[in-house]
Amino acid sequence: MRFNDILIIVVVMTLLTACKKDKGLVKERPTTEPDDPVNDSWAYFMGLPDLEWGCVAVVNNNQVYLLSSQTDRQEGGNLKYLNEFYLLNIPGKSMVKKNWIADRRIGVLSPYLTSFNNKIYVYGGSSSNGFQSNYSSLFAVFDPLLNNWSPVSGYSYFTAWASQTEGFMFPIGNKLYLGLGIDRKSNGHIFGSKMSALVHQVMVR
């Protein structure tokens, strides 16, 4: 494994740790600090802006992408989310804002974010939290060459009907698999959910 590959992996792991810390009451300024395995030490690399509800990250073609979540509005006793999508420019130590889905209903917290066939897929997550915790049926694909998101199936962004949260979505042997976690038949309350003991092969174009 090349040093650049190790650096990207370590940066992503550090980002995810910083994002998780940012969900608490104590706000910390996230930083990325690459590990030096030779000297067994860490060195400051770059700073990141505050990410209110954290983020999920993925590596696609040796580039790091982040999907952040922040509070958009409150509806009754529930918080609704707003997302922003970034390319983390490691050589330039900066974040480049990329296109996100132009639909206010899309706001989601902690979805799966997966690289597959040079594209990025986002799936499920939570659409709101508070008095009711609702799961999202979001399923969309990002083409880095076009800087554009589109529905995975048909014309709707809402086609994720299984394992929408607390499970996994991974590419294995040139195929995409999804499983475990919690199933939702539609956007809805947690009490209408059930634990999934299934693994599905996801058919994508």
C-alpha positions, 0 to 999 in steps of 0.5 A: 500500500502506498503512503498516499493511500495510507494518508487518505485512510488515516484522514478519513478515520480522523474525520469520522472521529471528529464528526462523532465528537461534534454530535455532543454538547461540547463543540470541538474544532475538527482537525485532520492529523496524519499518523506517522507510523515510523515515529509513532506520532501525530502531526497537525495537518489541517483544520475543518469548519464546525460540523453541527451534526457531524458527517459521513465520508467516503473515498472515491478514486483516491479523493475524499468526499464528505456529506455533512448534516446540520439543523434546517428547521424544527417541525413540532417536536422534531428537528429536520436536517440540511445537507452539504456535500464536499470534496476534501482537497488534501493537497490544497488543505481545503474543502470544495463544495459540490452539488447536492440534491436540490430538494428540501425533503432530502435532508438526512442524518447518518446515511450510508455513503458508498463508492461503487464503480467510480460513483458515490451512492447515498442510502437511507439515514434519519430524516428527523429526530426528536419526539419522533425519529423518522427514517429516510428512504433516500437512494441517490447516486453522484457522478463526479464527472458531471458533479450531479446527483440523480435517483438510482431507480426511476425518477424518485429519490425515495426508493430505499425500503430495506436496512435504512439505518444501522446496517451496511452498504458495501461493494464486494467483488464488483457487486453492491450489498446492503443488509442488516440494520432496521427496515422501513417500508416507508418514511415513518416512525421508529415503532413501525420498524423491524430489525433486518436479518437479511443481506440484499444484492443492490442492482444499480445502473 
